Amino acid sequence: MTCSNQSNLKSALKNIIAQDADKLRTYVASEALEYNDPQSFFTNLIAHGCISGMVSSLIYYTDTHAFFDDHYDEIETLRQDTEENLGEPLTIKGDMKNFLAWFAFEETAYQLALELGVIS
């Protein structure tokens, strides 16, 4: 799916929220819709990551730990798939829950950006 303009992108994100309740994709889509320009959200996130502070709901350890706990099964599946694709384990830096929360959010955003045609 390619979203050629902001209106189409916002509509596609709203559809993801309606179809994928309580999943990582829904969380990322909701965060993207908080921005006036969701396309910039994705490109900035991919360029700078969660460490930049641009995802206000994932700044503090209490928030990233809760996100990790809430999405544990999906994060673990994503981690295992990534490690299998890389052929080696992820190198976790710092706080494990914080690292994996940011990893999962960023990887899900990247996959959504590809799917929606925001990046190629």
N, C-alpha and C positions, 0 to 999 in steps of 0.2 A: 504494500500500500504506500502510495506517495501522497503526501499532503503538500500541495503546491502553495498554499497561502495560510495565513494565521487562522482564518475562519475554519478552514478544513481541518487544520491541526487541532484546534480547540474542540471541534466536533468529534474527531477521532479519539481524543483523550477522554471526553465525556462518555463515549461508547465503551471504552476500556473500563472506566469506573463502574458503569452500569452492568457490565458483563462479568467482571472479575472481582467481585466484592471480597474484601478481607485478604488481598494478596499483595505481594510486593509491587506488581504492576499497577495496581490501584493506588497504592501509596505514592509511587513515583508520578503517576498521571495527575493525582491531586496536587502534588507539590508544583508540578509544571504549570497547572492552571492558575496557581497563585500569582504567576507572573503575567504582566500584560503581553509579553512576547515569549510564548513558550518555546519557540525555536531558539531564541537566545539563551533560555534556561538550559536547554540541552547542550548547546555548543559551549557555553561557559562552564557547565558542570564537567563535560568531557575534558575540557582544557585545564580546569583548575581543581576539580574534585571537591568532595565534601569538606576537606580540610580548610578550604577557603572561607567556610562559614556561610555560604550562600543558601544552604538548606537549614533554615532556622530551627526546624524541629529536630535536627541532629547535630547540635553543637556541644551540648553538655553530656558527660558520661551517664548521668541519670537517664537522659533521653535515648542515647545510643544503646544503653543496656536494656531499656524497656523495648526498644525497636527489635533488638536481637532476640529477646525472650519471646516477643509476640510473633516473630517471623522465623523462629528457629528452624523449623522443618524445611522451609523454602531456602533459607540461607545455607543450610547444610547440604542440600541437594545441589545448589549452585556452586558451592565450594568444591564438592566432590566432582562435579562435571568439569569445572575449570581445571582442577588438578589432573584429571584424566586427560584432558585436552593438552595440557602443558607437559604431561609426563613427569611431573614432580609436584611436591606439596607446595602450597603457598607459604611464603615466609611472613609470618605474622609479626608485625612490629608494634611494640607497645601493648596497650590493653587489648586483649583478645576480642572481647565483645564489641568494643568501639571499632577496631580494625575491620572485623567481619560485617558489622552493620554498614559501615561506609563502603566496603567492598561490594556488598549485595546491592545497596542503593545505586552505586555508580555503574555496576555491571548491568543491572536491570534498566537503568536509564539509557545506557549505550545500546542495548538490544532493542529498546523501544524506539530510539532515534533511528536506528537502521530500518526497523520495520515500517516506521512512518515516513521514511524518506527524508528525514531532517539532515542526515549525513549519508554518505555513500561509502 
